[in-house]
Amino acid sequence: MSSQRIQHLREEFEYTQDFVAEYLECNRSTYANWETGNIIIPLDIASKLAILYNVPLSFILGVGTIHLEEENIKPIDYEYLRNRLKELKEKYNNSYDDISRYIDTNRSTTNRYFNGKINIPTDKLILLCEFFNVDVDDLCGTK
């Protein structure tokens, strides 16, 4: 779904794949793979696209249905994201085991996501949003 959205946005803005790839500092073929859905868009790239097109990160990731131009779209604040995840984990008294089962990874990896040792893949972030019933943009501090 996100691949169709980024292609639509690119065409709506009349940008070429070369232009967007240059903006993202990647190869055009890599960008083309994100646009066709052959590769999942990394979270940091999705954040840059949200800024480029001035739309919520949730829209870029295909989990938000509204395509309204926003003001002040910000890049992902990874420290805010980690703190928010820890806060939600404590608030709902979830264990790393509970969370790990839901996002289909092991406890150690989940712990490393929460502590910033490794980046959270886009698909796991979306599952975390579902698990905690929060909006992507609210979780990432992008609005």
Disulfide bonds with the S-S distance in Angstrom:
none
